[in-house]
Amino acid sequence: MGIPTALGVLPMGYAGKGATPAGKTSALDWVATQGIVGMAAFGNPQWLTDGMNTAGVSMHALYMPNGFCAYATYKGDGTDLCEIDVIAFLLGTCASVDEVRVAAASMNVWGMDPGLGFAPPLHFLVHDATASIAIEFHDEGIRIVENPTGVGANSPYLDWHLTNLNNYVGVQSTARKPIEVLGEKLAPFGQGNGLLGLPGDYTSPSRFVRAAAMVALSTVPVDSLASEIQTLHVLNAFDIPNGIIQEESGGKLVDEVTVWATISNLSKLRYSYRTNGDPGVYSIELADVDFAKPARTVPMSWNGAFTPVKI
């Protein structure tokens, strides 16, 4: 199942305290003005890797290996925040992407091992109803990148992915018309040929292009529920089944899989998720969450089945 994950709930008024290296003090502290629901790692509701808040802001941590993440050195001046505390801080204190821009610029993010054996290199995607940004960590410090596509993937940095889209300007949803070449009429074999050349592998650059194309070409949904269903269909195109991607760990091959997927409905304030072993989609109405209760984790369903129908 990868990183042990449960639903995390952080209430309004939550007193957040940033982690510190051994023997250090004076990390960034905060008091939350927004309630948060998300994916909490290692049984700690503050260690969120994905989530949305009661103001309609969502935030998502993406893995950034191979030198595309440079955390800062711990300062001890009250601005320090480890990478696994970033989402709890920003979603807890910000009601818009504009507020996230300001708050993120004041952070000094250092790398902490939360239980993986290393500090995971990350960048963060942030969305509200009108804007999208990426928060990235470079040698010179935090860089906040505007993201007009609203799409994100793993390494390299976002500006590279946006530039790479220029290689796919011919992708279209409609079929290409027959042409004549050297006296020979050439016609497409069938539907979908407008997407010829769209990368189908699972590398991060290819997934970014594929996601951008699917978002750009998809029909605009008529309402909120249709948007969630449309999003689910898009996410299906990125699901990694067992055995498709493997990596060596501890002397054996381990499957890389899509452990969970989430949908953040920023207008209706609904957070939905699906796990690897359960085909059902579960939704949480943030209006129904008791944010007066203390911070907590709630188990998710990891094993499920298809819904039986009698005919």
QUIBEL-V478114 format. One record per backbone hydrogen bond with DSSP energy under -1.0 kcal/mol. NH is the residue of the N-H (numbers start at 1). CO is the residue of the C=O. Records with the same first field share a line. If there is no record, write none. Layout:
# QUIBEL-V478114
NH: CO  CO
This chain:
# QUIBEL-V478114
6: 40
7: 298
8: 38
9: 296
10: 36
13: 32
14: 11
16: 14  30
18: 28
24: 21
28: 80
30: 16
32: 14
33: 92
34: 92
36: 10
37: 52
38: 8
39: 50
40: 6
41: 47
42: 4
44: 41
47: 44
48: 46
49: 39
51: 59
52: 37
53: 57
54: 35
56: 53
58: 127
59: 51
60: 125
61: 49
62: 123
64: 121
70: 137
72: 109
78: 26
81: 108
83: 110
85: 82
89: 85
90: 86
91: 87
92: 88
93: 89
94: 90
100: 96
101: 97
102: 98
103: 99
104: 100
105: 101
106: 103
107: 104
108: 79
110: 81
123: 62
124: 135
125: 60
126: 133
127: 58
128: 131
133: 126
134: 145
135: 124
136: 143
138: 141
141: 138
143: 136
145: 134
147: 132
161: 157
162: 158
163: 159
164: 160
166: 163
167: 164
168: 165
171: 168
172: 194
179: 186
181: 184
184: 181
186: 179
195: 192
196: 193
198: 195
207: 203
208: 204
209: 205
210: 206
211: 207
212: 208
213: 209
214: 210
215: 211
216: 212
217: 213
218: 214
227: 223
228: 224
229: 225
230: 226
231: 227
232: 228
233: 229
234: 230
235: 231
236: 232
237: 234
238: 235
244: 241
247: 254
249: 252
252: 249
254: 247
256: 245
258: 240
259: 257
261: 274
263: 272
265: 270
266: 264
269: 265
270: 265
271: 284
272: 263
273: 282
274: 261
276: 259
278: 275
282: 273
284: 271
286: 269
288: 285
291: 289
293: 290
296: 9
298: 7
304: 277
